[in-house]
Amino acid sequence: MAKDLTVGSVPGTMLRFSGPMILGNLLQQCYNIADTLIVGRVLGAEALAAVGSAYTLMTFLTSVLIGLCMGSSSVCSFYYGKKEPRAMGESILAGLILIGTASVLMNAAVFAGLDGILSLLRVPEALYGMMREYVWVIFWGIFFVFLYNYYAFLLRAAGDSVTPLWFLGGASVLNIVLDLWFVMVLNQGIKGAALATVIAQGVSGVGIVFYTWYKEPDLWPGLKLMRGAFMRMGETARFSAAASIQQSVMNFGILMIQGLVNSFGTAVMAAFAAAVKIDSFAYMPAQEFGNAFSFFISQNQGAGKKERTALGVRSAVMISAGFCLAVSVLIFCFAPYLMQIFINAGETEIIRVGVGYLRVEGSFYCGIGILFLLYGYYRGIGKPEMSVVLTVISLGTRVLLAYMLAPIPAVGVWGIWWAIPIGWILADMTGFIVMRRL
């Protein structure tokens, strides 16, 4: 159900709106957590390493689409706050045409270039066939990723963060059930884990489309708005492209780090695969809070409520920092036990490497939490290009330092781990300096 974010208590409004988004993303993580947990426990460390590398690759590709959906929804949220339904409808149609076309083209491109992509990742020969089998199936879910995210972000732009949660929750449960069925009962191995994810993505994507058509007719513009939609293509493309570049640059940097990690062998790959899942799960609420914050800013900017926007910034920083500090303490203390969720206790080397990663990253979650707020703020005030600048600073620093430090024998993988929070901190400093000058 749509909700006006321009009225009510500022902290309360942000927390109530962001709560379902945070829970929804936690459930979305279950797609990959289920794959990793079942594959790691049932099929072993090599299968886990293959799925972990594939997860990084798939995250990069889907981040392009998610960024496009995120940017398009910012435009819709602005017009929703401004109370201009026709302009919002035209923007919805423009985004649907642009992003739908992009998803089809992406699907074709990744299948055509699959072997080249895997070669760039420097996948070890022992894992190549296994990883190729997994990603060949998982890529079939790209269009469903578009469907779910486009309509989920659209509903959130209108203040409804609950409905996407229901569809994602059902899909997450289905994914886990199908994972167990395909891998443990039918013995379909790594291919079965991928198939379970694709089916679950299809259910959530198609389901949310039908819900929006039936329950929210205002978010389902007719063809009569087609002319206006083409006139708004430029505005929608600007926001969508900036958000997509920001998301894809971020994940491309992670993909480059994955290639460097792969050069250290299967043990480090497996440790990184498990640790990244824990890491992402830990700071994901801060990421979704940043996305919710963006919709809050967009609606209030559209409504012209500058004082409410400023109060929202102060409240969001305090909420995010408090959460991140608490999570940092938990991750630092419980890192060895968290690694054993995915890795058998006997794999001491893998656990040791993973714990090292988690304790470095976990100590600096405030850095990434504030960065997510800055991304949301600049999208919300109509300056999405600034989010790209901050991402380039963060990821550029991370990749440059990692590739400089990792080859040094005395540093090794620790150089990769420390490069990440340094990048976060530099980007945060830049974001606040620019904010004060606006």
C-alpha positions, 0 to 999 in steps of 0.5 A, a space after each residue: 500500500 502506497 505511503 506518503 513519506 513527507 509527513 510524520 516523525 522523521 526517524 519513525 517514518 524512516 525506520 518503519 519504511 526501511 524495516 520491510 526493505 531490510 528484511 526483504 534484502 535479508 531474505 534475498 541474501 538467503 538465495 545465495 546463502 542457501 546455495 553456499 550452505 548446501 553446496 559447501 556442506 554437501 558437495 565440498 570446498 571445490 564446489 563452494 569455491 566455484 559457487 562463490 566466484 559465480 556469486 561475485 560474477 552474477 552480483 556484478 551483472 544483476 547490479 547493472 539492472 538493479 542500478 537501472 531500476 533504482 535510478 528510475 524509481 528515484 524519478 518516480 518517487 520525486 513525482 509522487 512527492 510532488 503530487 504529479 501522477 501523470 508525470 509519474 506514469 510517464 516516468 514508469 513507462 519510460 523506465 519499463 521500456 529502457 530497462 526491459 530492453 537492457 535486460 534482454 540485451 544483457 541476457 544475450 550478451 552474457 551467454 555469448 561471452 560466457 567463456 571469455 568472462 570466465 577466462 578473465 576471472 582466472 578460474 583454476 582449471 579444476 573448477 572451470 567446468 563446475 563453475 561454467 555449469 553453474 553460471 550457465 543455468 543461473 544466467 537464465 534468471 537475469 530477466 526475472 531479476 529485472 522483473 522483480 526489482 523494477 516493480 519492487 523499486 516502483 512500489 517502494 517509490 510510492 511508499 510501499 515497502 511491505 509488498 515486495 517483502 511478501 513476494 521475496 519471502 515466498 521465493 526465499 522459502 521456495 529456493 531453500 526447499 528446491 535447493 534441498 530437493 535438487 541437490 540432496 534428493 535428486 543429486 543434481 549437484 551444483 547445477 541443481 543449486 542454480 536451477 533452484 535459484 532461477 525458479 525462485 527468482 521467476 516466481 517472485 518476478 512474475 508474481 509481483 508483476 501481476 500484483 501491481 497490475 491488479 492491486 496498484 493500477 496507478 502504477 500500471 500506466 496505459 499506452 496513452 502515456 507513451 508519447 509523454 514517456 518518450 519525452 521523459 526518456 532522457 530524464 529517466 536514462 540520466 538517473 538510471 544510468 548514473 545509478 547503474 554505473 554506480 552499482 556496476 562500478 562497485 561490483 566490477 571492483 569486487 569482481 577484480 578483487 575476486 580475480 586477485 583472490 583466485 590467484 591465491 588458490 582454492 583455500 583462499 577462494 573458499 574462505 573468501 566465498 564464505 566470508 563475503 556472504 557473512 560480510 554482505 549479510 552483516 552490513 546489508 541492513 545498512 545498505 537497505 537503510 541507505 536505499 530507503 533513505 534515498 526514497 525519503 529524500 526524493 519524496 521530500 525534495 519533490 514536496 519542497 520540504 528542505 527542513 525535513 530533508 536536513 533533519 532526515 540526514 542527521 537522523 539517518 547518520 545516527 541510526 546507521 552509525 549505531 547499527 554498524 558499531 553494534 554489528 562490528 562488535 558481533 562480527 569481530 567476536 564471533 567470526 570463527 563460529 560464523 565461518 563454521 556455518 559454511 565450512 567444516 571445523 576441520 578445514 582450519 586453513 580456510 577458517 583462519 583466512 576467512 576470520 582474518 578477512 571478517 575481522 578487518 572488514 568488520 571493524 569498519 562497517 561504519 565506513 560502508 554504512 555512511 557511504 550507503 547513506 551518501 549514495 542515497 542522499 545524492 540520488 534523492 537530491 537529483 545529483 546521482 552522478 555524485 554517487 558514481 564519483 564516490 564509488 569510483 573513489 572507494 573502488 579505485 582505492 580498493 583495487 589499486 591498493 589490493 593489486 599493489 600490496 597483495 604481490 608483496 610476500 610479507 603482505 599477501 591477502 592482508 593487502 586485499 583485506 585492508 584496501 577495502 576499508 581504506 577506500 570506504 573512508 576516503 569516499 566518506 570524507 569526499 562525500 561530506 566535503 561536497 555536501 557541506 559545499 552544496 
